Amino acid sequence: MPGPKYTEQEKLTYLELATTIGHSRAMRELGYPKHWSTANSWAKEFNVTIALDELKQKAAEFNDWYGTEEQLIAMQEVISRGREFILYREDLTPDELKKTAEAMKRAIETMQLLQGKATSRTGTEEGSETDAAIRNLLSAFESDEQTTAGQRDQGGVS
């Protein structure tokens, strides 16, 4: 359902205030628009530059400081912690394993992107022995989980 329609005068009133106090404060003060993206699209529509709010400005400075090397280090830490979580958690559920593996995959893809390497593959390549071992491990883990659940269900019936 589309949001409310604003007149050109309402947009201009908003933009006039936003140029002096920023998007967030103008939105709070006037009570419209509801979303920052709407406010930003108005600024683009009328070719008006709105200064970043103080918090957004600090975040932008932080992002500039937080360079590629630091991001690579952070992604490596995600991968290391994910590996430890998988290896040393004895009560790991299939869902936790899947979520951890997905997080590690995203971290690896982010590292590849930062390093200028490809992040997706296409083609008909053969799976490696490691891929087969991981598939077998997951299959065994899932079947063991189902067997354990089935045994619990049978044990409770009198």
Secondary structure, DSSP 8 states (H G I E B T S, - for coil): -------HHHHHHHHHHHHHH-HHHHHHHH---S-HHHHHHHHHHTT------HHHHHHHHHHHHS-HHHHHHHHHHHHHHHHHHHHH-TT--HHHHHHHHHHHHHHHHHHHHHTT------S-----HHHHHHHHHHHHHHHHHHHHHHHHHHHT--
